[in-house]
Amino acid sequence: MIPRFGQPPISGQHYRRRPGAYAILVREGRLLLTHQSAPIPEYQLPGGGIDAGESAIAALHREVFEETGWSIGAPRVLCSYRRFCWMPDYNFYAEKLCMVWQARPVLQRGAPTEPGHTAHWVTPQKALDLLGDPGSRFALKTWLGAGGHC
């Protein structure tokens, strides 16, 4: 069973399934997070939704680049989790099925292309403090519990 984090589903509410791919990216002892300024300002693991017809790995590469400006290599699945939430950007309730990967940041190709996103290198402890999503904190703790690798 995939662990669930956050609020329980609202009884009677329809939720659209929204698979997503997210990354734990480490370089020189620091993790790369993205900060989105709107609609809800928060720090996140880089990543996002998998578009129709897109593979999880293609979405991972695309989302990391859009939100951080970095290309990545050697992605490996770390864990998965789900959460039920309102997605104001899309105006619907979603059951997010989040797959978290460990990958190596390879090359910074530019600034983030996703509007309102900025990239931040932080220590793992600072990342645990900044991440608002309990599922993302679970993934980071899973990674740390594995000695910082899969």
Residue pairs with C-beta under 8 A, 6 or more apart in sequence:
2 80
2 81
2 82
2 97
3 81
3 82
3 135
3 138
4 81
4 82
4 83
4 84
5 81
5 82
5 83
5 133
5 134
5 135
5 138
6 83
6 84
6 85
6 133
6 134
6 135
7 83
7 84
7 85
8 84
9 15
9 84
9 95
10 84
10 93
13 93
14 93
15 84
15 93
15 94
15 95
16 92
16 93
16 94
16 95
17 94
17 95
17 97
18 49
18 87
18 94
18 95
18 96
18 97
19 49
19 50
19 56
19 96
19 97
19 99
20 47
20 48
20 49
20 50
20 59
20 63
20 96
20 97
20 98
20 99
21 47
21 48
21 50
21 56
21 57
21 59
21 60
21 63
21 98
21 99
21 101
22 44
22 45
22 46
22 47
22 48
22 60
22 63
22 98
22 99
22 100
22 101
22 136
22 139
23 32
23 45
23 46
23 47
23 60
23 64
23 72
23 75
23 100
23 101
23 102
23 103
24 31
24 45
24 78
24 100
24 101
24 102
24 103
24 139
24 140
24 143
25 31
25 32
25 46
25 64
25 68
25 70
25 72
25 103
25 104
25 105
26 32
26 102
26 104
26 105
26 148
27 104
27 105
27 121
29 123
29 124
30 121
30 122
30 123
31 121
31 122
31 123
31 124
31 127
31 140
32 46
32 68
32 70
32 105
32 119
32 120
32 121
33 43
33 44
33 45
33 46
33 119
33 120
33 121
33 122
33 127
33 130
33 131
34 43
34 44
34 45
34 46
34 67
34 68
34 112
34 114
34 117
34 118
34 119
34 120
35 41
35 42
35 43
35 44
35 117
35 118
35 119
35 120
36 42
36 44
36 67
36 114
36 116
36 117
37 116
37 117
37 118
38 116
39 88
39 89
40 88
42 132
42 133
43 120
43 127
43 130
43 131
43 132
44 67
44 131
44 132
44 133
44 136
45 100
45 131
45 133
45 136
45 139
45 140
46 63
46 64
46 67
46 68
46 70
46 119
47 59
47 60
47 63
47 64
47 67
47 98
47 100
48 59
48 63
48 66
48 67
49 59
49 63
50 56
50 59
51 59
54 62
56 99
57 75
60 72
60 75
60 101
60 103
61 71
61 72
64 70
64 71
64 72
64 103
65 71
65 109
65 113
66 112
66 113
66 114
66 117
67 112
67 114
67 117
67 119
68 112
68 117
68 119
69 108
69 109
69 110
69 111
69 112
69 113
69 119
70 105
70 106
70 107
70 108
70 109
70 119
71 105
71 106
71 107
71 109
72 103
72 104
72 105
72 106
73 103
73 104
73 106
74 103
74 104
75 101
75 102
75 103
76 101
76 102
76 103
76 150
77 99
77 100
77 101
77 150
78 100
78 101
78 102
78 139
78 142
78 143
78 146
78 150
79 100
79 138
79 139
79 142
80 97
80 98
80 99
80 100
81 98
81 100
81 135
81 138
81 139
82 95
82 96
82 97
82 98
82 135
83 95
83 96
83 98
83 133
83 134
83 135
84 93
84 94
84 95
84 96
85 93
85 94
85 96
86 92
86 93
86 94
87 93
87 94
98 135
98 139
100 136
100 139
100 142
102 143
102 149
102 150
111 119
112 118
112 119
122 130
124 140
124 144
124 148
127 140
128 137
128 140
128 141
131 137
131 140
143 149
143 150
